């Protein structure tokens, strides 16, 4: 990746962040509609057309827009796509906005599904634990031991 691509990528992050800041500022007013779809189109354009490297900051900005519009399923799906795209190659900041908003969106999305389908509430914690487990880098050889330890601990 050359210097120009890096600059363009950073400009897109700034633009996406500004796009979501406007939404976060108008929590008492009527929210403009369709911004999350626009942000997702912009993310796909960067990835597919411009072939720019996406970072957790790009995803965080798009997830933030979807959360501001309370589109929890969309935000959760974007978070899950991010996890698949990076697949352990790009470390995520554990205190970063992408992780916090992403896990919150996943929890809200699962909670809505549970509420609408009369599934038990324990499904929320189980599915959220599965998402968190995919974020952790654990050797496949140690995975069974980890699950056993977690079951004993909780």
C-alpha positions in Angstrom: 0.0 0.0 0.0 1.5 3.3 -1.0 1.3 6.6 1.0 -1.6 8.0 -1.1 -3.7 4.9 -0.4 -3.0 5.3 3.3 -4.0 9.0 3.1 -7.2 8.2 1.2 -8.1 5.5 3.7 -7.6 7.9 6.6 -9.8 10.5 4.9 -12.6 8.0 4.5 -12.3 7.1 8.2 -12.6 10.8 9.1 -15.5 11.3 6.7 -17.4 8.3 8.1 -16.7 9.5 11.7 -18.1 13.0 10.8 -21.1 11.3 9.2 -21.9 9.5 12.4 -21.1 12.5 14.7 -24.0 14.4 13.1 -26.3 11.5 14.0 -25.1 11.3 17.5 -25.6 15.0 18.1 -29.3 15.0 17.2 -30.6 12.5 19.7 -33.7 14.6 20.5 -34.4 15.6 17.0 -35.6 13.5 14.0 -32.8 11.5 12.7 -32.0 11.6 9.0 -32.9 8.2 7.4 -30.8 5.9 5.4 -27.4 7.0 6.6 -26.4 3.5 7.7 -27.0 2.2 4.2 -24.9 5.1 2.7 -22.1 4.4 5.1 -22.2 0.6 4.3 -22.1 1.5 0.6 -19.1 3.7 1.2 -17.3 0.9 3.1 -18.0 -1.6 0.2 -16.9 1.0 -2.3 -13.6 1.4 -0.5 -13.1 -2.3 -0.2 -14.3 -3.5 -3.6 -13.7 -0.6 -6.0 -10.8 1.3 -4.6 -9.3 -1.8 -3.0 -8.2 0.1 0.1 -7.3 -1.7 3.3 -10.0 -1.4 5.8 -9.1 -1.0 9.5 -11.2 -1.5 12.7 -11.7 2.3 12.6 -13.6 2.1 9.3 -15.9 -0.6 10.7 -16.3 1.3 13.9 -17.6 4.4 12.1 -20.1 2.4 10.0 -21.3 0.4 13.1 -21.6 3.8 14.9 -24.0 5.1 12.2 -26.1 1.9 12.3 -26.3 2.1 16.1 -27.3 5.7 16.0 -30.2 4.7 13.8 -30.9 1.8 16.2 -30.4 -0.7 13.3 -29.0 -3.3 15.7 -29.1 -6.3 13.3 -27.3 -4.3 10.6 -24.7 -3.1 13.1 -24.2 -6.7 14.4 -23.8 -8.0 10.9 -21.2 -5.4 10.1 -19.3 -6.3 13.3 -19.4 -10.0 12.4 -18.2 -9.3 8.8 -15.3 -7.4 10.3 -14.4 -10.4 12.5 -14.4 -12.6 9.4 -12.4 -10.2 7.3 -9.7 -9.8 9.8 -9.8 -13.4 11.1 -7.1 -12.8 13.8 -4.7 -10.9 11.4 -5.5 -7.4 12.6 -5.5 -7.0 16.4 -8.5 -5.1 17.7 -8.0 -2.6 20.5 -9.9 -4.1 23.5 -10.8 -0.5 24.6 -11.7 0.6 21.1 -15.1 1.9 20.0 -15.4 -0.8 17.3 -15.3 -3.6 19.8 -17.6 -1.9 22.4 -20.2 -0.8 19.9 -20.0 -4.1 18.0 -20.6 -6.3 21.0 -23.4 -3.9 22.1 -25.0 -4.2 18.7 -24.7 -8.0 18.7 -26.3 -8.1 22.2 -29.2 -5.8 21.2 -29.8 -7.7 18.0 -29.9 -11.1 19.8 -32.1 -9.6 22.5 -34.6 -8.4 19.8 -34.6 -11.9 18.2 -35.1 -13.6 21.6 -38.0 -11.2 22.5 -39.8 -11.7 19.2 -39.4 -15.5 19.0 -39.9 -16.3 22.7 -36.5 -18.0 23.0 -35.0 -18.2 26.5 -33.0 -15.2 27.7 -29.9 -17.5 28.2 -29.6 -17.5 24.4 -28.4 -13.9 24.5 -25.5 -14.6 26.8 -24.6 -17.8 25.0 -24.5 -16.2 21.6 -22.6 -13.2 22.9 -20.1 -15.5 24.5 -19.6 -17.3 21.2 -18.9 -13.9 19.5 -16.4 -13.0 22.3 -14.7 -16.4 22.0 -14.1 -15.8 18.3 -12.4 -12.6 19.1 -10.0 -14.4 21.5 -6.9 -15.9 20.0 -6.8 -19.4 21.4 -4.9 -22.3 20.0 -7.2 -25.0 18.7 -5.4 -27.5 20.9 -6.3 -25.4 24.0 -9.9 -24.7 23.0 -11.4 -27.7 24.8 -9.5 -26.9 28.0 -10.6 -23.3 27.8 -14.3 -24.3 27.4 -14.0 -26.7 30.3 -12.4 -24.0 32.5 -15.1 -21.4 31.6 -17.8 -23.9 32.4 -16.2 -24.6 35.8 -15.7 -21.0 36.5 -19.3 -19.9 35.8 
